[in-house]
Amino acid sequence: MVDVKELLINTLNTNFKDYPVYLQGSISRDDPYPESFFTFWNNSSNDSAFYDNTETECIWDFDLNFYSSDPTLVNTVLLTAKSALKSVGFIPDGNGYDVMSDEATHTGRGMNILFIQHLESEV
C-alpha cells in the first residue's frame, strides 16, 4: 500500500531540493525559519467507495503551504508544486490562498490537495 504522507514528502523533496518540508507547526520557536520551505497538514483520511460493507478507497485531505522571505517565490513555487503533485496522483484544488506566517519576514501561500488511495488489493 502507498504511504500517502511519504509520497507527498518525497515528491516535494525530489522536485524542490532547495526547500525543506515540515509538518505544520513543527518548527520550534527557538529554530530560525529557513528562507523558504513547505509545510503540510493532514486534515482527514476518510473511507470511501464501499463494496460488501468494506471500504475500497481512502480519500486523504491535506493542506500544503509554502512560506518564504521572497514574495515572488511565495506566488510561484506552490503553483509549480501543483504540477509535480498532479503527476503522482494528487488532486490540487485551485491556485491557492494566502496563509498567515508567525514571522514578519515571511509570507505564505497554501493549497488544499486530495489523494484517492485505492485499497482493492487489501480487501
KOLLOTOR-253553 format. One record per residue (C-alpha): residue in three letters; x, y, z. Coordinates in steps of 0.25 Angstrom, whole numbers, plus 5000, padded with zeros to 4 digits. Example, Ala and Ser with C-alpha at 12.3 -4.5 7.8 and 13.67 -1.06 7.14 Angstrom:
// residues 2
Ala504949825031Ser505549965029
END
This chain:
// residues 123
Met500050005000Val500550144997Asp500950225009Val500250355005Lys500950455014Glu502250395009Leu501850414995Leu501550554998Ile502850585005Asn503750504995Thr503050574983Leu503350714989Asn504750674993Thr505050614979Asn504550734971Phe504950844981Lys506250804987Asp506550954992Tyr505250955000Pro505150875013Val503750805016Tyr503250815031Leu501950765038Gln501150895040Gly501550955054Ser502750865056Ile503850975055Ser504151015069Arg504151165074Asp505651145076Asp505951105062Pro506151205051Tyr505251195039Pro505851155026Glu505851255015Ser504751175008Phe504051045012Phe502850955011Thr501950915022Phe500750815021Trp499650765030Asn498750645028Asn497350695031Ser496650565029Ser496650425023Asn495250375020Asp494850235015Ser494050235002Ala493550144991Phe492950034999Tyr492749894994Asp492149785002Asn492249875014Thr493749895012Glu494450015008Thr495150014995Glu495750154995Cys496250255005Ile496150405002Trp497350475008Asp497150625010Phe498450715012Asp498750865014Leu500050895007Asn500751025010Phe501951095004Tyr502651205012Ser503751295008Ser504451435011Asp504351454996Pro502951494992Thr503251454977Leu503551304981Val502251304990Asn501451334978Thr502151234968Val502651114975Leu501351064980Leu500751064966Thr502050994961Ala501750894972Lys500350874967Ser500850814954Ala501850724961Leu500750664971Lys499750644960Ser500850554953Val500850454964Gly499350454966Phe498950574976Ile497750654973Pro498150804976Asp496950904977Gly497051034971Asn498251124971Gly498451144986Tyr498151244996Asp498951335006Val499351285019Met499851355032Ser501251345036Asp501851355050Glu503051425045Ala502951565040Thr504051535030His503251425023Thr501951425015Gly501151295011Arg500251235001Gly499451105003Met498651004995Asn497750884998Ile498150754992Leu497450624992Phe497950484989Ile497050364986Gln497650234991His497150104985Leu497049994995Glu496549884986Ser497749794988Glu497549795003Val496049755002
END
